[in-house]
Amino acid sequence: MSTPPNSDEFYEKLKVQLHDTTSWPAEYLYKFIIKSDVIKIAKLEAIFDNMGAVINTTESKNGKYTSVSINLLMRNPDAVVEKYKEVAEKIEGVISL
């Protein structure tokens, strides 16, 4: 699922879905696609710094884009959505999956 930037309706649906299908706290896997830009990737990683996140990056075949997977323990659906919003606010052009 692709996230429209700052779509409150999307975030509300996600919160309800996460609340209904998961026991919290729980591990959550964030997936992002970003242009292969060292600064943008570093900013993305910094948002999840000091949270015990496991971060994996994979560059696309032509090197133009990078997939970033971030796995970490989140306390509730609100915390998950807050991180999505923070990423959308701080990093231009990021695609949330």
N, CA, C and O atoms as a DFTB+ gen file, in Angstrom:
388 C
 N C O
     1  1       0.833      -1.172       0.000
     2  2       0.000       0.000       0.000
     3  2       0.872       1.226       0.000
     4  3       1.854       1.299       0.738
     5  1       0.528       2.165      -0.803
     6  2       1.306       3.388      -0.933
     7  2       0.638       4.475      -0.104
     8  3      -0.589       4.563      -0.071
     9  1       1.413       5.283       0.550
    10  2       0.876       6.294       1.432
    11  2       0.794       7.648       0.753
    12  3       1.823       8.207       0.373
    13  1      -0.407       8.188       0.592
    14  2      -0.479       9.563       0.133
    15  2       0.077      10.460       1.238
    16  3      -0.224      10.232       2.410
    17  1       0.877      11.469       0.902
    18  2       1.481      12.299       1.933
    19  2       0.423      12.941       2.820
    20  3      -0.544      13.527       2.333
    21  1       0.621      12.822       4.130
    22  2      -0.250      13.453       5.127
    23  2      -1.722      13.125       4.958
    24  3      -2.569      13.982       5.208
    25  1      -2.049      11.923       4.544
    26  2      -3.437      11.527       4.376
    27  2      -4.001      11.052       5.718
    28  3      -3.758       9.922       6.142
    29  1      -4.754      11.932       6.376
    30  2      -5.312      11.599       7.689
    31  2      -6.232      10.388       7.609
    32  3      -6.252       9.560       8.519
    33  1      -6.989      10.284       6.528
    34  2      -7.897       9.148       6.359
    35  2      -7.109       7.837       6.298
    36  3      -7.495       6.848       6.921
    37  1      -6.000       7.834       5.543
    38  2      -5.165       6.638       5.458
    39  2      -4.634       6.248       6.830
    40  3      -4.679       5.078       7.211
    41  1      -4.133       7.230       7.568
    42  2      -3.551       6.949       8.884
    43  2      -4.593       6.434       9.873
    44  3      -4.299       5.554      10.682
    45  1      -5.807       6.977       9.811
    46  2      -6.868       6.509      10.709
    47  2      -7.234       5.054      10.398
    48  3      -7.417       4.249      11.311
    49  1      -7.341       4.720       9.102
    50  2      -7.641       3.336       8.715
    51  2      -6.528       2.401       9.173
    52  3      -6.793       1.299       9.654
    53  1      -5.277       2.844       9.019
    54  2      -4.141       2.027       9.448
    55  2      -4.187       1.784      10.954
    56  3      -3.969       0.662      11.410
    57  1      -4.469       2.831      11.727
    58  2      -4.555       2.686      13.191
    59  2      -5.601       1.647      13.581
    60  3      -5.346       0.778      14.416
    61  1      -6.785       1.743      12.967
    62  2      -7.862       0.799      13.277
    63  2      -7.451      -0.617      12.908
    64  3      -7.657      -1.551      13.684
    65  1      -6.864      -0.779      11.715
    66  2      -6.431      -2.100      11.259
    67  2      -5.381      -2.682      12.205
    68  3      -5.466      -3.850      12.585
    69  1      -4.401      -1.879      12.582
    70  2      -3.346      -2.359      13.482
    71  2      -3.918      -2.706      14.861
    72  3      -3.520      -3.695      15.477
    73  1      -4.836      -1.897      15.326
    74  2      -5.447      -2.138      16.638
    75  2      -6.238      -3.444      16.636
    76  3      -6.205      -4.204      17.604
    77  1      -6.947      -3.693      15.539
    78  2      -7.811      -4.878      15.449
    79  2      -7.057      -6.177      15.181
    80  3      -7.556      -7.255      15.503
    81  1      -5.868      -6.091      14.598
    82  2      -5.196      -7.315      14.160
    83  2      -3.924      -7.662      14.929
    84  3      -3.303      -8.690      14.660
    85  1      -3.531      -6.819      15.880
    86  2      -2.238      -7.023      16.533
    87  2      -2.341      -6.828      18.031
    88  3      -3.076      -5.959      18.502
    89  1      -1.599      -7.640      18.788
    90  2      -1.468      -7.443      20.236
    91  2      -0.269      -6.540      20.475
    92  3       0.831      -6.821      20.000
    93  1      -0.479      -5.469      21.203
    94  2       0.589      -4.484      21.415
    95  2       1.148      -4.600      22.810
    96  3       0.417      -4.963      23.732
    97  1       2.442      -4.298      23.001
    98  2       3.448      -3.916      22.010
    99  2       3.772      -5.070      21.062
   100  3       3.610      -6.243      21.398
   101  1       4.236      -4.697      19.863
   102  2       4.516      -5.702      18.834
   103  2       5.621      -5.217      17.907
   104  3       5.891      -4.021      17.797
   105  1       6.256      -6.191      17.238
   106  2       7.252      -5.851      16.213
   107  2       6.500      -5.318      15.009
   108  3       5.453      -5.846      14.636
   109  1       7.038      -4.271      14.403
   110  2       6.419      -3.693      13.215
   111  2       7.498      -3.510      12.154
   112  3       8.619      -3.102      12.456
   113  1       7.143      -3.816      10.910
   114  2       8.084      -3.681       9.800
   115  2       7.663      -2.512       8.921
   116  3       6.627      -2.553       8.256
   117  1       8.482      -1.475       8.932
   118  2       8.287      -0.331       8.042
   119  2       9.046      -0.620       6.748
   120  3      10.132      -1.199       6.767
   121  1       8.457      -0.209       5.627
   122  2       9.159      -0.329       4.343
   123  2       9.026       0.996       3.617
   124  3       7.937       1.555       3.493
   125  1      10.159       1.480       3.142
   126  2      10.193       2.743       2.418
   127  2      11.003       2.580       1.139
   128  3      11.922       1.764       1.071
   129  1      10.651       3.365       0.133
   130  2      11.439       3.473      -1.089
   131  2      11.884       4.935      -1.157
   132  3      11.084       5.852      -0.971
   133  1      13.155       5.127      -1.422
   134  2      13.712       6.477      -1.442
   135  2      14.756       6.557      -2.547
   136  3      15.413       5.563      -2.858
   137  1      14.909       7.740      -3.144
   138  2      15.979       7.899      -4.129
   139  2      17.298       7.615      -3.451
   140  3      17.493       7.972      -2.289
   141  1      18.200       6.979      -4.162
   142  2      19.503       6.617      -3.590
   143  2      20.326       7.886      -3.357
   144  3      21.126       8.305      -4.193
   145  1      20.095       8.468      -2.198
   146  2      20.759       9.702      -1.783
   147  2      21.255       9.456      -0.363
   148  3      20.453       9.252       0.548
   149  1      22.552       9.474      -0.172
   150  2      23.145       9.129       1.126
   151  2      22.565      10.000       2.241
   152  3      22.333       9.509       3.346
   153  1      22.332      11.267       1.970
   154  2      21.817      12.176       2.997
   155  2      20.389      11.800       3.383
   156  3      20.056      11.763       4.567
   157  1      19.536      11.519       2.379
   158  2      18.149      11.144       2.676
   159  2      18.083       9.819       3.436
   160  3      17.292       9.669       4.367
   161  1      18.910       8.872       3.038
   162  2      18.925       7.574       3.718
   163  2      19.393       7.758       5.161
   164  3      18.839       7.141       6.070
   165  1      20.399       8.591       5.379
   166  2      20.890       8.861       6.734
   167  2      19.807       9.533       7.580
   168  3      19.660       9.217       8.761
   169  1      19.047      10.461       6.983
   170  2      17.947      11.126       7.705
   171  2      16.895      10.102       8.119
   172  3      16.391      10.125       9.242
   173  1      16.574       9.203       7.186
   174  2      15.579       8.168       7.471
   175  2      16.053       7.280       8.614
   176  3      15.294       6.997       9.542
   177  1      17.296       6.845       8.549
   178  2      17.839       5.997       9.612
   179  2      17.871       6.743      10.943
   180  3      17.636       6.142      11.992
   181  1      18.157       8.043      10.916
   182  2      18.234       8.833      12.149
   183  2      16.886       8.926      12.856
   184  3      16.835       9.014      14.083
   185  1      15.800       8.908      12.096
   186  2      14.464       8.971      12.698
   187  2      14.218       7.760      13.599
   188  3      13.493       7.857      14.589
   189  1      14.817       6.630      13.256
   190  2      14.625       5.401      14.026
   191  2      15.832       5.076      14.915
   192  3      15.910       3.986      15.483
   193  1      16.765       6.012      15.032
   194  2      17.985       5.812      15.814
   195  2      17.655       5.651      17.298
   196  3      16.694       6.241      17.790
   197  1      18.438       4.868      17.995
   198  2      18.302       4.639      19.442
   199  2      16.961       4.037      19.837
   200  3      16.489       4.247      20.955
   201  1      16.345       3.290      18.925
   202  2      15.078       2.623      19.231
   203  2      15.214       1.104      19.154
   204  3      14.236       0.379      19.333
   205  1      16.422       0.629      18.889
   206  2      16.632      -0.808      18.749
   207  2      16.167      -1.337      17.408
   208  3      15.875      -2.526      17.281
   209  1      16.094      -0.480      16.410
   210  2      15.611      -0.876      15.089
   211  2      16.661      -1.677      14.334
   212  3      17.859      -1.414      14.432
   213  1      16.180      -2.662      13.577
   214  2      17.029      -3.396      12.651
   215  2      16.723      -2.811      11.276
   216  3      15.597      -2.902      10.786
   217  1      17.752      -2.204      10.654
   218  2      17.559      -1.504       9.392
   219  2      18.331      -2.200       8.281
   220  3      19.535      -2.430       8.395
   221  1      17.622      -2.535       7.198
   222  2      18.240      -3.150       6.019
   223  2      17.962      -2.274       4.803
   224  3      16.841      -1.807       4.603
   225  1      18.990      -2.058       3.999
   226  2      18.816      -1.289       2.774
   227  2      19.204      -2.144       1.579
   228  3      20.149      -2.930       1.637
   229  1      18.454      -1.975       0.490
   230  2      18.734      -2.691      -0.749
   231  2      18.606      -1.707      -1.895
   232  3      17.563      -1.078      -2.075
   233  1      19.675      -1.578      -2.669
   234  2      19.649      -0.670      -3.815
   235  2      18.987      -1.352      -4.998
   236  3      19.128      -2.561      -5.187
   237  1      18.259      -0.570      -5.798
   238  2      17.635      -1.123      -6.997
   239  2      18.717      -1.529      -7.999
   240  3      19.883      -1.156      -7.865
   241  1      18.306      -2.291      -8.993
   242  2      19.258      -2.823      -9.974
   243  2      20.083      -1.713     -10.639
   244  3      21.289      -1.857     -10.840
   245  1      19.412      -0.604     -10.975
   246  2      20.130       0.481     -11.645
   247  2      20.718       1.502     -10.660
   248  3      21.373       2.459     -11.071
   249  1      20.479       1.291      -9.357
   250  2      21.065       2.160      -8.341
   251  2      20.346       3.477      -8.127
   252  3      20.812       4.320      -7.360
   253  1      19.215       3.666      -8.794
   254  2      18.504       4.944      -8.682
   255  2      17.700       5.050      -7.388
   256  3      17.545       6.142      -6.840
   257  1      17.189       3.921      -6.899
   258  2      16.367       3.916      -5.691
   259  2      16.925       2.934      -4.665
   260  3      17.651       1.997      -4.999
   261  1      16.562       3.179      -3.405
   262  2      16.950       2.285      -2.326
   263  2      15.706       1.911      -1.535
   264  3      14.893       2.767      -1.186
   265  1      15.574       0.621      -1.260
   266  2      14.507       0.117      -0.403
   267  2      15.069       0.048       1.014
   268  3      16.158      -0.480       1.239
   269  1      14.309       0.590       1.965
   270  2      14.751       0.582       3.355
   271  2      13.690      -0.140       4.183
   272  3      12.537       0.287       4.237
   273  1      14.091      -1.237       4.829
   274  2      13.205      -1.987       5.723
   275  2      13.666      -1.743       7.151
   276  3      14.850      -1.862       7.467
   277  1      12.712      -1.400       8.005
   278  2      13.041      -1.085       9.395
   279  2      12.114      -1.900      10.288
   280  3      10.894      -1.742      10.245
   281  1      12.702      -2.764      11.088
   282  2      11.938      -3.634      11.969
   283  2      12.225      -3.233      13.411
   284  3      13.381      -3.186      13.831
   285  1      11.157      -2.941      14.172
   286  2      11.375      -2.594      15.570
   287  2      10.117      -2.805      16.390
   288  3       9.017      -2.945      15.855
   289  1      10.304      -2.823      17.690
   290  2       9.212      -3.014      18.638
   291  2       8.510      -1.680      18.847
   292  3       9.132      -0.691      19.237
   293  1       7.202      -1.664      18.582
   294  2       6.407      -0.446      18.771
   295  2       5.385      -0.692      19.867
   296  3       4.899      -1.810      20.038
   297  1       5.063       0.361      20.606
   298  2       4.180       0.179      21.769
   299  2       2.694       0.131      21.425
   300  3       1.920      -0.515      22.132
   301  1       2.277       0.820      20.327
   302  2       0.862       0.833      19.961
   303  2       0.691       1.391      18.545
   304  3       1.648       1.909      17.969
   305  1      -0.525       1.289      17.976
   306  2      -0.754       1.802      16.623
   307  2      -0.459       3.298      16.477
   308  3       0.006       3.732      15.424
   309  1      -0.722       4.081      17.513
   310  2      -0.454       5.524      17.448
   311  2       1.032       5.790      17.232
   312  3       1.405       6.681      16.468
   313  1       1.875       5.019      17.904
   314  2       3.325       5.185      17.758
   315  2       3.767       4.834      16.338
   316  3       4.650       5.487      15.782
   317  1       3.157       3.810      15.757
   318  2       3.477       3.411      14.373
   319  2       3.146       4.560      13.418
   320  3       3.963       4.927      12.574
   321  1       1.957       5.116      13.557
   322  2       1.504       6.192      12.672
   323  2       2.358       7.448      12.872
   324  3       2.676       8.139      11.904
   325  1       2.728       7.745      14.114
   326  2       3.557       8.930      14.366
   327  2       4.885       8.846      13.607
   328  3       5.357       9.849      13.072
   329  1       5.477       7.669      13.561
   330  2       6.741       7.506      12.824
   331  2       6.529       7.703      11.324
   332  3       7.350       8.339      10.664
   333  1       5.426       7.161      10.777
   334  2       5.125       7.376       9.362
   335  2       5.007       8.872       9.066
   336  3       5.548       9.360       8.073
   337  1       4.293       9.596       9.938
   338  2       4.107      11.034       9.740
   339  2       5.432      11.781       9.842
   340  3       5.690      12.702       9.068
   341  1       6.270      11.387      10.793
   342  2       7.572      12.032      10.953
   343  2       8.432      11.841       9.704
   344  3       9.081      12.778       9.237
   345  1       8.431      10.622       9.171
   346  2       9.202      10.344       7.957
   347  2       8.672      11.194       6.800
   348  3       9.459      11.806       6.078
   349  1       7.351      11.239       6.616
   350  2       6.751      12.003       5.516
   351  2       7.072      13.494       5.644
   352  3       7.273      14.185       4.646
   353  1       7.117      13.973       6.885
   354  2       7.384      15.391       7.135
   355  2       8.847      15.773       6.902
   356  3       9.139      16.858       6.399
   357  1       9.756      14.882       7.269
   358  2      11.180      15.226       7.257
   359  2      11.915      14.832       5.975
   360  3      12.989      15.365       5.694
   361  1      11.351      13.907       5.194
   362  2      12.085      13.414       4.019
   363  2      11.208      13.560       2.777
   364  3      10.174      12.907       2.636
   365  1      11.652      14.428       1.896
   366  2      10.917      14.696       0.674
   367  2      11.052      13.526      -0.296
   368  3      12.140      12.987      -0.496
   369  1       9.919      13.144      -0.895
   370  2       9.949      12.127      -1.942
   371  2       9.985      10.694      -1.466
   372  3      10.157       9.790      -2.283
   373  1       9.831      10.448      -0.169
   374  2       9.850       9.074       0.327
   375  2       8.512       8.403       0.022
   376  3       7.460       9.039       0.090
   377  1       8.562       7.128      -0.311
   378  2       7.354       6.349      -0.554
   379  2       7.240       5.323       0.571
   380  3       8.156       4.533       0.803
   381  1       6.108       5.346       1.263
   382  2       5.859       4.390       2.347
   383  2       5.049       3.228       1.785
   384  3       4.067       3.423       1.069
   385  1       5.481       2.015       2.126
   386  2       4.753       0.829       1.657
   387  2       4.073       0.148       2.821
   388  3       3.407      -0.871       2.637
